Amino acid sequence: MTGQDWMEKDFYAALGVSKDADDAAIKKAYRKLARQYHPDQNPGDATAEAKFKEIGEAYAVLSDPKEREQYDAIRAMAGGARFSAGPGGAQGAGGFEDLFGGMFGGAAPGGARVRYSTGGQGGAGGFEDILGSMFGGAGAQQFGGPRPRAGADVAAATTLPFRQAVEGSTVTFTVDGRAVTTRIPPGVRDGQKIRLRGKGRPGTAGGPDGDLVVTVHVTPHPVFSLDGTNLRVTVPVTFAEAALGATIAVPTLDGSTVKVKVPAGTPSGRTLRVKGRGVRTAKGTGDLLVTVQVAVPQKLSRAAREAVETFAAETDGEDVRADLVRQAAE
């Protein structure tokens, strides 16, 4: 877009705001119109598409303080000027020459009237060059139209049940009145952020659309927890099972069970690994990590108490805390 285009286009009218509108009013007006005329809301409507581009062009200029100042200055100059297109334009009253002549003293050295060309045929001193020098720019590049601007990112949040977080889920969000559906990958962690490219607010002047940044919250499960692509579960075992060894049934997330061998002498807190029973992702499948917890009975029958007392008598003299005391003294 050239300086001439800026004179001819009323960006304030395009957004429906007054010339003294502040940044907040301009942004509010743009967002409202962008939603109304967005191509996604008006598929195949050429008029709506043209209007969407028009308001994007207007917002790109008016939202930039420097460009808005330059635009206002050019429009102010254009308010009382008349343009003469032919060779005789220098003779017309109130022409382009008079506008700039009055601004810069009226005449060139030697008394000759200064003349400015709007033809733009490669000659120096064209309209864009004059305006560019006024604002410290470099000719037509200074007024070559609004710069592409990326659309703003949009933040969203969703809460998934634990099972859906493990297996993956499809979620729909509403962004500026439009529905955005995305697939949450398997194994997403509580608090993890997922960035969806190009699903945020639209860019302007050909700039890329912003992103949708989704924060995922995961509802805790009463039995399982996530550890990367692994699933963790704590399983109680009896003292006899831990001391003598046993094969126990451990639940899995799909509702079935898997057999796990507990070696004799397994201490409480040891973790056993079951390969391939964790989270299935595109990069592979994690494991099921089974932590053994020795369960202490709250009540004992007379026979059970006698058995424990016999065991205590047989193991009398063994100090299970000897290493702890030694290490504490180091």
Buried (B, 14 or more C-beta within 10 A) or exposed (E): BBBBEBBEBEBBEBBBBEEEBEEEBBBBBBBEBBBBBBEEBBEEEEEBBEBBBBBBBBBBBBBBEEBBEBBBBBBEBBEEBEBBEEEEBBEBEEBBBBBBBEEEEEEEEEEEEBBBBBEEEEEEEBBBBBBBEBBEBEBBEBBBBBEEBBBBBBEBEBEBEBBBBBBBBEBEBEBBEEEBEBEBBBBBEBEBEBEBEEBBBBBBBBBBBBBBBBBBBBEEBEEBBBBEBBBBBBBEBBBEBBBEEBEBEBBBBEEEEBEBEBEEEBEBEBEBEBEEBBBBBEEEBBBBBBEBEBEEEEEEEEEEEEEEEEEEEEEEEEEEEEEEEEEEEE
